[in-house]
Structures are given as C-alpha cells and as structure tokens.
Amino acid sequence: MSSLAAALDAKDQYTQGHSLRVAEYAVDLGGAVGLSEADRRNLRRAGRLHDIGKIGISLDYLNKPGKLTTEEYELVKLHPQFGFDICKPLRTMGPLLSLIRGHHERLDGRGYPDGLTEEQIPITLRCLTIADIYDALTTDRVYRKAYIREDALEIMRKEASAGMWDARLIDTFAGVVLKIPALR
C-alpha cells in the first residue's frame, strides 16, 4: 500500500502529500463523528490510495494550467474507476474499494463514476470526500492558488447548501480543522 501511494506522489509533484493529508483529515473527521476504529483505519488506508487511479491519467491533463476540455475532463474522471481496478485484485483492499471508487460521488447524484445519491453514500465515504475537497482547496494547484482555510470552508458550506455535500459533516469538519494551527 505504501509503495502504491509513493508511486502516485512520485508521478505528480503538485499533489505530493495530498493523499497523506486526506487520510489524516478523514481519520480526524471520522473520530469526531464516532466512527469505529476499524472504519477510521479503513479511512486512513483509503485516503492514502484514493487517487491511485491517477497513475493511469496523462500528466498533460493532471498538470494542465488552464481549463480542461470536455474530453480531457472525461478522461480525468476515470481515475476512481482506475483506482478501483488497480486495487481490486489485492485481497486486503476489499474494505477500501468502495471508498477509492466513490470519493467523487455527491449527495445530489451528480458525482462520478456511479452517480450515487445521498442514501447510497455511507458516512465513511462522506468523510473521505470532505477531506479530499478540503485539501484540494487549501493547496496550490497548477491552475490556481490555494484558498485559506476559512475561504475553503465557506466554499464547501455553499456547495453543501446546494446539495452537493453533507452540511452537518462539513460543520463538524470545520470544528476539527480549525483546531489545527494554520499553515498560512
């Protein structure tokens, strides 16, 4: 598992450390909502591997400074399925597969790859998704600068009010993340 995560970090300098931070944020949020030790362990492992499917995506798309074309975006959206396919043959990955595959699902059913809706998205997957969104917003990307954490949380709250994310979990996450000393 560590080798797979290291391979991903080695491929894309812009997201180095992303998976580790997502794992820790997800575990912290899972603890705050009372998830079991086993669920938190699975969140840590899945957080480390959630983007492993990006190994199958061209760096030209992942590091493109401008807006992706529709075709490029459709290819990037395949990474959760690729990650699922990479990890599926490994017996120890069984509990992580739905987390890896589903980390871009949205409560309103407009996520990918499966278009899951609110009742189909377990709390563990919601925790992982919130952690992933937060870290993506608060780190520099080739196409934009990082948001400060307060602005990132505000963006997430607005998206939750539009039905994309779990608003109660975002409020809980805000309480968790605001206890961590700010990096900026």
C-alpha positions in Angstrom: 0.0 0.0 0.0 2.8 2.4 0.9 4.5 1.6 -2.4 1.4 2.4 -4.4 0.9 5.7 -2.5 4.6 6.6 -3.1 4.3 5.9 -6.8 1.4 8.3 -7.1 3.3 11.0 -5.2 6.3 10.5 -7.4 4.2 11.0 -10.5 2.6 14.3 -9.7 4.6 16.9 -7.8 1.6 19.2 -7.4 -0.3 16.7 -5.3 2.7 15.4 -3.2 1.5 14.8 0.3 -2.2 15.2 -0.7 -3.1 11.6 -0.1 -1.4 11.6 3.3 -3.2 14.8 4.4 -6.6 13.5 3.1 -6.0 10.3 5.1 -5.4 12.3 8.3 -8.2 14.7 7.8 -10.6 11.8 7.1 -9.5 9.9 10.2 -9.9 13.1 12.3 -13.4 13.7 11.0 -14.3 10.0 11.4 -13.2 10.2 15.1 -15.2 13.4 15.6 -18.4 11.7 14.4 -17.7 8.5 16.4 -16.7 6.0 13.7 -15.2 2.8 14.9 -11.5 2.1 15.0 -11.9 -0.2 12.0 -13.7 2.4 10.0 -11.0 5.0 10.8 -8.3 2.5 9.9 -10.0 2.0 6.5 -10.3 5.8 6.0 -6.6 6.1 6.6 -5.7 3.4 4.1 -8.3 4.6 1.5 -7.2 8.2 2.0 -3.6 7.2 1.1 -4.8 5.4 -2.0 -7.9 7.3 -3.1 -6.2 8.9 -6.1 -4.1 5.9 -7.1 -6.0 5.7 -10.4 -4.4 8.9 -11.5 -1.4 6.8 -12.4 -3.4 5.9 -15.5 -4.1 9.6 -16.4 -1.7 11.7 -18.5 0.3 14.3 -16.6 -0.6 16.7 -19.5 -4.2 16.6 -18.1 -3.4 16.5 -14.4 -1.0 19.4 -14.6 -2.7 21.5 -17.3 -2.6 25.1 -16.2 -5.9 26.1 -17.9 -9.3 24.6 -18.1 -9.6 21.0 -19.3 -11.6 20.3 -22.5 -14.7 18.2 -22.1 -12.8 15.2 -23.5 -9.8 15.7 -21.1 -12.2 16.1 -18.1 -14.0 12.9 -19.0 -10.6 11.1 -19.0 -9.6 12.5 -15.7 -13.0 11.4 -14.3 -11.9 7.8 -14.9 -9.4 7.8 -12.1 -11.7 6.5 -9.4 -12.6 3.5 -11.6 -8.9 3.0 -12.5 -8.0 3.1 -8.8 -10.7 0.5 -8.0 -9.4 -1.7 -10.8 -5.8 -1.4 -9.6 -6.7 -2.3 -6.0 -9.4 -4.9 -6.6 -7.1 -7.9 -7.2 -5.4 -7.3 -3.8 -7.4 -9.2 -1.1 -6.6 -6.8 1.7 -8.1 -3.9 -0.3 -11.7 -5.2 -0.1 -12.9 -2.8 2.6 -11.3 0.1 0.7 -12.7 -0.4 -2.8 -15.9 1.5 -2.4 -14.1 4.4 -0.8 -11.5 4.6 -3.6 -14.2 4.3 -6.2 -16.6 6.7 -4.7 -14.5 9.6 -3.5 -16.0 11.9 -6.2 -19.7 11.0 -5.6 -22.1 13.8 -4.5 -25.2 13.6 -2.4 -27.2 15.1 -5.3 -26.3 12.2 -7.6 -24.2 14.3 -9.9 -20.8 12.9 -8.9 -18.9 10.1 -10.6 -18.3 7.4 -11.5 -21.6 5.9 -10.4 -23.9 8.9 -9.7 -24.7 7.7 -6.2 -27.3 9.7 -4.2 -27.5 10.6 -0.6 -28.9 7.4 0.8 -26.3 5.4 -1.2 -23.3 7.2 0.3 -22.1 5.9 3.6 -20.7 8.2 6.3 -17.2 6.8 5.8 -17.3 7.8 2.1 -18.7 11.2 3.0 -15.8 11.8 5.5 -13.2 10.8 2.8 -14.8 13.1 0.2 -14.9 16.1 2.6 -11.3 15.6 3.5 -10.3 15.4 -0.2 -12.2 18.5 -1.1 -10.7 20.5 1.7 -7.2 19.5 0.9 -7.7 20.2 -2.8 -9.0 23.7 -2.0 -6.2 24.5 0.5 -3.2 23.5 -1.6 -1.7 25.2 -4.6 -2.6 23.7 -7.9 -1.2 24.4 -11.3 -4.4 26.1 -12.3 -5.0 28.2 -9.1 -3.5 29.2 -5.8 -4.6 27.7 -2.5 -7.5 29.1 -0.6 -7.1 30.0 3.1 -8.9 27.5 5.2 -11.7 29.9 6.2 -12.5 30.5 2.5 -12.2 26.8 1.7 -14.7 26.0 4.4 -17.1 28.7 3.1 -16.9 27.3 -0.4 -17.7 23.9 1.0 -20.6 25.2 3.0 -22.1 26.9 -0.1 -21.7 23.7 -2.1 -23.4 21.8 0.8 -26.3 24.2 0.8 -26.7 23.4 -2.9 -27.0 19.7 -2.1 -23.5 18.5 -3.1 -22.1 17.6 0.4 -23.2 16.7 3.9 -23.6 20.1 5.6 -23.6 18.6 9.1 -20.3 16.8 8.4 -18.8 20.0 7.0 -19.7 21.8 10.2 -18.1 19.0 12.2 -15.0 19.1 10.0 -14.7 22.8 10.4 -14.6 22.4 14.2 -11.9 19.7 13.7 -9.7 21.6 11.2 -9.9 25.0 12.9 -8.2 23.4 15.9 -5.2 22.6 13.8 -2.7 25.5 13.6 -3.0 27.4 10.3 -0.2 26.9 7.8 -0.8 30.4 6.4 
